[in-house]
Amino acid sequence: MIQVRLTVSDLARTRFAFSPLAEVGESLYLLSSGSIYGLHRGWHADVSPRLAAVDMDLLLAVVPPRPWIADFLFIGAEDASTTIDSQLERLRAISFEAFAAELRSIWRGGQPIAKKRIDLHQDEHLVGQGIVLVPSVFVWPNVVFAVDPARPPSLTYPARGVGNLWVRQEPDLADSDPLPALLGRSRAEILTALHLPCCTTDLAAKLSQSPSAVSQHLSVLRRNGLVRSWRVGRRVLYLRTDLATSIVTSRAAGFADKRIVV
């Protein structure tokens, strides 16, 4: 668990930024650890054929499959206009001794400044510098809290909507299946899967979507009368309504009895 205690001054100085270098580091971490979740399988399928032309041994030596990730990969995220070139310039300015020391610490299982996993406890007290919030495509399902006395700390967290980045839309989607054309592919898959009660995390695992994305889609479907929910202990279960069932059933019948209208 990461617990961050902010002052009023920290809240006033909180801002968002973008970090291309952190995205590179986090994507390398996925490759080195072999933890390619459903959320990133589309990206992995796209990038895998090109990895043969890259010195992966060198890159994975910098980002090994350890619980920690180097702080220098999170350097230089100033605002939403941050570029990879500006971050690499900051990276080149790091002394060889500091760079090597951090890598040795990671390989030996030590604790560099940046935290990779949320199941490792971290308690931070900020002192008025503020905090930089950095949404990330590749950090999911973890968060990274990086602290450096020379600059405000940063929190790199999973961006919303990541699951939609590598979804391939078929050009004949509306003709082959009208339900995704009406609701969108993700919501159509969720509605089809909810013939039995299911919770958000189970749906996310079943459909290879992030829990946050599934939760957002469920909220939209519920507001439109297509899904109902109820609490059982600590879990919230979802089930499609009679209206939604009639839509799904009609769609299935349409596949079984196609007609050409002139």
Backbone hydrogen bonds, N-H to C=O, Kabsch-Sander energy under -0.5 kcal/mol:
donor,donor_aa,acceptor,acceptor_aa,energy
3,Q,1,M,-0.6
3,Q,122,Q,-3.4
4,V,2,I,-0.5
5,R,124,E,-2.9
6,L,4,V,-0.6
11,L,7,T,-2.0
12,A,8,V,-2.0
13,R,9,S,-1.2
14,T,11,L,-1.1
15,R,131,I,-2.0
17,A,133,L,-2.2
18,F,79,D,-2.2
23,E,19,S,-1.7
24,V,20,P,-1.9
25,G,21,L,-2.4
26,E,22,A,-2.9
27,S,23,E,-2.3
28,L,24,V,-2.1
29,Y,25,G,-1.8
30,L,26,E,-1.8
31,L,27,S,-1.7
32,S,28,L,-2.7
33,S,29,Y,-2.5
34,G,30,L,-1.3
35,S,30,L,-0.6
36,I,34,G,-1.6
37,Y,35,S,-1.0
40,H,37,Y,-1.6
41,R,37,Y,-0.6
41,R,38,G,-0.8
44,H,40,H,-2.5
45,A,41,R,-2.5
46,D,42,G,-1.6
47,V,43,W,-2.5
48,S,44,H,-2.2
50,R,47,V,-1.5
51,L,47,V,-0.7
51,L,48,S,-1.3
53,A,50,R,-1.2
54,V,51,L,-1.8
56,M,54,V,-2.0
59,L,55,D,-1.9
60,L,56,M,-3.0
61,A,57,D,-0.9
62,V,58,L,-1.0
62,V,59,L,-0.6
63,V,59,L,-1.6
66,R,64,P,-2.2
69,I,114,A,-0.7
73,L,70,A,-1.1
74,F,71,D,-2.2
75,I,72,F,-0.9
77,A,74,F,-0.6
78,E,76,G,-1.2
82,T,79,D,-1.5
87,Q,83,T,-1.7
88,L,84,I,-2.4
89,E,85,D,-1.9
90,R,86,S,-1.6
91,L,87,Q,-2.2
92,R,88,L,-2.4
93,A,89,E,-1.0
94,I,91,L,-1.3
99,F,95,S,-2.3
100,A,96,F,-2.8
101,A,97,E,-2.4
102,E,98,A,-1.8
103,L,99,F,-1.8
104,R,100,A,-2.6
105,S,101,A,-2.0
106,I,102,E,-1.9
107,W,103,L,-2.5
108,R,104,R,-2.0
109,G,106,I,-1.1
110,G,105,S,-3.4
115,K,145,F,-1.1
116,K,67,P,-0.6
117,R,67,P,-0.6
120,L,117,R,-1.0
121,H,119,D,-0.5
122,Q,1,M,-2.9
124,E,3,Q,-3.2
126,L,5,R,-2.7
126,L,124,E,-0.5
131,I,10,D,-0.5
132,V,153,P,-2.6
133,L,15,R,-3.2
133,L,131,I,-0.6
134,V,132,V,-0.6
134,V,155,L,-2.9
136,S,157,Y,-2.4
142,N,139,V,-2.6
144,V,156,T,-2.4
146,A,144,V,-0.6
146,A,154,S,-2.5
148,D,151,R,-0.6
151,R,148,D,-1.8
154,S,146,A,-2.2
155,L,132,V,-2.9
156,T,144,V,-3.0
156,T,154,S,-0.5
157,Y,134,V,-1.9
157,Y,155,L,-0.6
159,A,136,S,-2.8
162,V,159,A,-0.7
164,N,161,G,-1.5
165,L,162,V,-2.0
167,V,164,N,-0.8
168,R,166,W,-0.6
169,Q,167,V,-0.6
173,L,170,E,-1.6
176,S,172,D,-2.5
177,D,173,L,-2.5
181,A,177,D,-0.9
182,L,178,P,-1.7
183,L,179,L,-2.9
184,G,180,P,-2.4
188,A,184,G,-2.2
189,E,185,R,-2.4
190,I,186,S,-2.2
191,L,187,R,-2.6
192,T,188,A,-2.3
193,A,189,E,-2.0
194,L,190,I,-1.1
196,L,193,A,-0.8
198,C,238,Y,-1.7
203,L,199,C,-2.2
204,A,200,T,-2.5
205,A,201,T,-2.1
206,K,202,D,-2.3
207,L,203,L,-2.4
208,S,204,A,-0.8
209,Q,204,A,-2.0
214,V,210,S,-2.4
215,S,211,P,-2.5
216,Q,212,S,-1.9
217,H,213,A,-2.3
218,L,214,V,-2.7
219,S,215,S,-1.9
220,V,216,Q,-1.7
221,L,217,H,-2.6
222,R,218,L,-2.6
223,R,219,S,-2.1
224,N,220,V,-1.2
225,G,222,R,-1.6
226,L,221,L,-2.7
227,V,221,L,-0.9
228,R,239,L,-2.9
230,W,237,L,-1.7
232,V,235,R,-3.2
235,R,232,V,-1.9
237,L,230,W,-2.8
237,L,235,R,-0.5
238,Y,198,C,-2.4
239,L,228,R,-2.1
240,R,194,L,-1.9
241,T,226,L,-1.7
245,T,241,T,-2.5
246,S,242,D,-2.2
247,I,243,L,-1.7
248,V,244,A,-2.6
249,T,245,T,-2.7
250,S,246,S,-2.2
251,R,247,I,-2.1
252,A,248,V,-2.1
253,A,249,T,-2.3
254,G,250,S,-1.8
255,F,251,R,-1.3
256,A,252,A,-1.4
257,D,253,A,-1.4
261,V,259,R,-0.6
262,V,260,I,-0.5
